[in-house]
Amino acid sequence: MERIAITDKASKILEQLKQKHGELIFHQSGGCCDGSAPMLFEKDDMYLDESDVLLGTINGVNFYMNQDQFEYWKHTHLTVDITEGRGASFSLEIPLGLRFLIHSRLLTKEEEAFLNTNKKS
């Protein structure tokens, strides 16, 4: 069971950005400047520490969330999507006139048991 997924449309943009920039990571912090939106960075451009939770990998790109933000989202399944418009962030898709966003739904009972039981979160 996965905690994170990506739409086909967002996947195509992600692949385009991987070809241009190399290794990437997603990060969702909950801070300023579209911080509650997923932001895409070159792997070495984002400092990660013990306060970042790895939610999973989509298309070979790790998706991290700050642990404080994760406390609010840990009962949800997240799907990364893309839309037209410029967000207020430094995310790599912004120059394309696009921005990543999250669709969420509550985890099923089975997903909740698998993803959140007996795990540090």
Summary of the structure (lengths in Angstrom):
residues: 121
radius of gyration: 13.9
end to end distance: 16.6
largest distance: 41.7
contacts: 340
relative contact order: 0.24
helix: 29%
strand: 36%
